[in-house]
């Protein structure tokens, strides 16, 4: 039976329990002596003359845990990534939970920064219009696998964490649970929800590179079963990179608000209503070019050069409204229904770096007539999802049954922007947000309706042994503005199976299988002749253990992930297929929680052996260069490592720090029919020689002082001022340098 681990007692309560434990282990001889002396003691007590009133000292027990905290520090103790509320320890699949406390202590603002805690994950840089949150997990794309509270959230924008309780990363294919997707896994953002308590928290931060941020987390209990919660954020950041010709620099200017209301909490009918608004007004940074000769980051210009100009922009406005109704039946079952409307508007004009021309004031970079990358998008979704779950016994076996239906309507518009200027230094290009160009190949409209029905049962067929089997049917009916491929009808079955052995609450051993699919033209990748669907299969063997009375969790997973007919993320690419077949074999280790009451740790290690097995075959008959067979795929390092650890010194003081490490990552186009550039020596060792972002290790540090109603914290990011390359444009032309050393001082008020 699934369970949610109770949070261990804290503070004085933990110390009191420790004092009581020796009494429970009283030796047999002491027990016998007590039995022999008891009659005499009772006789004395019965004599009024010998009776004396004895008053034991009062022991006051206080639970100092935060009523707003859901998890146990760095350790995730509950998740809905499997559709129902579960303990991650019980899920027969690798899962990472990035908790609110971990994000707070690291001073995480964006989703990208939060995901630095996820082993096996790397970042892409602005692939063909897919700027925004774009990650690789286990070497596979996740641009179609980002979810908000279990609902599809695939729009391309930069997500923030101010309104998040945690981030759940379910690794491996997950189409049975979530519908069409990739092989790497699902990234599910979990919103903060109202609690039955009055709690208010305000923070203000200042830092180097013109960093400022203010946030508010305000929770008010309205009645016995109702509460409201408001989360607010405003953040501005400068940069250590600059255009030497104009003084322009990339920057971040973001704000947001979420308001949520809960009614009927802890009753048979619970309703939650929320609205999320996020606003970005950034100057985008497309990074630093590779050297055409060495295939390493360019040494012609300093790494702090920025090729953009002040007129560049990246604007987005996101509005998401959600309603959830949960009805609990008397027979340990419930019906949870969610309806959501999302509207995602975005417009940007960015400038790519040059390998040969220094930055200029117009953004043209020397004689290049290229005005830069532009985009205007409006993406709307309407989702209805209903899940029914029930726990019961039948034929002497325990069942955890889940079934559900889902409907998703998508309406997307995408276009390039209209150049209101020219293409010369005397008449430079000018673009304005949402002023679109209604001609050219960049104009694209998409309307789709998706329907799904799914069912899953987890059966404890003998004590401690469980079998999970799930099946899902998805149907997609979509219309496109493309004359070459105007319509798509597609249906697919997805499966999930696992065998679990849980001899104790502290140990779980499992073997599992899952698959996923993504049809031709899904996520707006069009081909004149429909290609076979992108499919994947993942096989995984894993183990999860709990140590130190459940305070520390440790997991490991050994897996093989296979992807067929891998799609290109570049919306402007003429070759839609990247590889016909490739594989990642890997092993992961992760630890999260407390080693002692004062010492906490969160760490992960991923080792990945990724290989192209078959080269691309395009619908026009073109075949990829056969020399790519056996080579490591793009942006898939052989290893990643992350560590964060803190120690309480006493008196409110805490110190901590950690590291993020990644192996070298490649950028190239594996669909090329002739790829001589990747197989020439150019002064490097002979053989495969694509553009390469070097391996790196970045260290961070933190010191904080906390009292009951206030606190202060100093974060030092990139402690040793390391120059490293954070993300890579996987087609190969550029990479984006990571944050140089930055100090951030934060003050916090709690009342």
Secondary structure, 3 states (H helix, E strand, C coil): CCCCCCCCCCHHHHHHHHHHHHHHCCCHHHHHHHHHHHHHHHHHHHCHHHCCCCCCCCCCCCCCCCCCCCCECCECCCECCCCCCECHHHCCCCEEEEEHHHHHHCCCCEHHHHHHHCCCEEEECCHHHCCCCCEEECCEECCCCEEECCEECCCCCCCECCCEEEEEEEECCCHHHHCCCCCCEEEEEEECCCCCCCEEEEEEEEECCCEEEEEEEEEEEEECCEEEEEEEEEEEECCCCECCCCCCCCEEEEEEEEEEEEECCCCCEEEEEEEEEEEEEEECCCCEEECCCCCCECCCCCCCECCCCCCCEEEEEEEEEEEEEEEECCCCEEEEEEEEEEEEEEEEEECCCCCCCCCCCCCCCCCCCCCCEEEEEEEEEEEEEEEEEEEEEECCEEEEEEEEEEEEEEEEEEECECCCCCCCCCCCCCCCCCCECCCCCCCEEEEEEEEEEEEEEEEEEECCEEEEEEEEEEEEEEEECCCCCCEEEEEEEEEEEEEEEEEECCEEEEEEEEEEEECCCHHHCCCCCCCCCEEEEEEEEEEEEEECCCCEEEEEEEEEEEEEEEECCCCCCCCCEEEEEEEEEEEEEEEEEEEECCEEEEEEEEEEEEEEEEECECCCCCECCHHHCCCCCCCCCCEEEEEEEEEEEECCEEEEEEEEEECCEEECCCCCCCCHHHHCCCCCCCCCCCEEECCEEEEEEEEEEECCCEEEEEEEECCCCCCCEEEECCCCCEEEECCCCEEEEEEEEEC
